[in-house]
Amino acid sequence: MEGQDEQMTGARAVEERRADIYDEDGVILSSFLAQIGAAIADRDTLTLKREVDDLHQSELGHLLEALHPEQRRALVELLGKDFDFSALTEVDEAIRRDIVDSLPNAQIAQAVQDLDSDDAVYILEDLDQEDQDEILSQLPFTERIRLRRSLDYPEETAGRRMQTEFVAVPPFWTIGQTIDYMREDNNLPDRFSQIFVIDPSFKLLGAIDLDQILRTKRSVKVEEVMHETRHAIPATMDQEEAAREFEQYDLLSAAVVDENERLVGVLTIDDVVDVIQQEAEEDLLRMGGVGDEELSDSIFSTSRSRVPWLLVNLLTAFLAASVIGLFDRTIEHIVALAVLMPIVAGMGGNAGSQTMTVTVRALATRDLDIYNAGRIIRREIGVGFINGIIFAILIGLVAAAWFHDRNLGGIIAAAMIINMFVAALAGILIPLLLDRFKIDPAVASAVFVTTVTDVVGFFAFLGLATWWFGVR
């Protein structure tokens, strides 16, 4: 009962502390920010240490993002060695670079020694090669080799995200020796769920889960109870592929091996969750044509990242405008067409975007492949046709009543069916085609789908009107 009371007291203290920092929506309170800002202005190191000492690294990251650039740099400077550098893995890249660039390399070298290797690599990979080399040269030999090996792997691979601290034992050890090793060696990682089994050349042989060790007698040899690591991840595997392995097989951790099947690290679920979130954000941003933009980016860099796709959109807009230009005489005779044109194009664009979003996400998660593509295409075409009929009736009736012309209502209804059908077709075929040619569908699909729906919508509506009313 006493232990339970202590746990409850500790839980209440955490909740009370969180209430002092965040509001009900999880936003940092202005009063807390003002308190931190005043302590920074007064260079009150004692107050700063007291206020941030018990913050989780993610909470400290939120605080850094909420502060002004000058304040966050001053906060790190005042805290000195008491600053938790793991918080830099929780902030935008621009903020992380701003803080790191303001610090001497000697201080960074001292700080990364206290971090897990995956967090250290996450911070070092943004630095220039010259700064990386200078920082690594100040580290102990073993630590330097581990970090250099991770940094040598390509970006966004399992090798960059792995943790090089792991527990490995030979197969001839007993369970008792393994337990004693875990108890006595102070250089082991703080948290782990598996022990890997290796041969003298560090080639991965198998693994043992901690719960299995606890249930096995001390005299039993490791090789008798180890299991094969069926989901060892190559260090060069794309991080998104590695995350998919975790999702498919419900993994908590996985061994990372080099091209010779030697154990070089371990990938854990907390890193994989970050990868999943990062990849989802990248896909969402790319579909909007904004690249790898972050909220902390400057005005100039944000503008520069958006201009290329805006230029592409401008070219496609001219293409759509040229289609309208083909029917200028029809529009001069029937002004109502100019009023109704945006409805046809807009509805087609929205329908195409819906299909495109589902398709791009299914391709990213590998739920859409050659085995079910035909069925999905037929489904989306059917959905486009049904929705086209529904909205054709609605818009046709509204247009006929609005302009007192049943012919006009019928024309826009027919154009709506055509464009909704084409929108569904484009929304699924364009991402599939781009993926077939190894082009990221999340980047380019939106521009092409919008162009197709605009061109087809305008051409169908104005073409039908020109034919029906006999305008020459």
Number of C-alpha atoms within 10 A of each C-alpha: 6 7 8 9 10 11 12 12 12 12 12 12 12 14 11 11 14 15 14 13 19 16 12 8 6 10 12 19 14 13 12 15 15 12 14 21 19 14 18 21 12 10 15 14 16 11 16 19 17 10 16 18 14 12 18 13 17 15 18 22 22 16 21 24 18 15 16 11 14 11 16 20 20 18 24 19 18 18 17 14 13 13 17 20 22 22 20 23 18 19 19 17 19 16 22 19 16 14 20 21 14 12 13 11 18 13 13 20 19 14 18 22 14 13 14 16 22 23 21 22 23 18 20 24 15 15 15 9 11 8 15 17 15 13 21 21 12 15 17 10 10 9 16 16 13 17 21 16 14 26 18 11 16 14 15 15 19 30 30 26 28 26 26 22 20 21 20 20 19 19 21 14 15 18 24 17 17 19 14 10 14 15 10 9 9 9 10 15 14 9 8 16 14 21 20 24 26 18 16 9 9 17 16 24 19 23 25 20 15 13 10 13 20 11 9 14 12 15 11 16 19 25 18 11 16 19 15 13 16 10 15 20 25 21 28 19 16 18 24 20 16 25 22 17 17 20 15 9 9 10 15 15 19 24 27 27 22 15 9 10 17 18 27 23 26 26 28 20 16 10 18 25 14 14 19 17 10 13 17 15 14 18 20 19 17 21 22 17 24 21 18 13 21 15 11 13 14 12 8 8 11 17 13 11 15 15 13 14 18 14 11 13 18 12 13 19 16 12 15 22 14 13 19 19 12 13 18 14 12 22 19 12 12 16 10 14 18 15 10 15 19 14 16 26 28 16 20 31 24 17 26 27 23 15 24 28 20 13 26 26 17 13 18 19 12 11 11 18 12 8 8 10 16 11 11 15 18 13 13 20 22 15 17 25 20 15 17 27 19 14 16 24 18 13 20 23 19 14 22 17 13 13 11 12 13 15 15 26 22 20 21 29 24 19 28 30 25 23 32 32 26 23 35 32 21 26 32 26 19 21 26 24 13 16 17 11 9 9 14 19 26 25 22 18 29 23 17 17 28 26 21 22 31 28 20 24 32 24 21 21 24 25 19 18 23 18 11 12 13 9 14 8
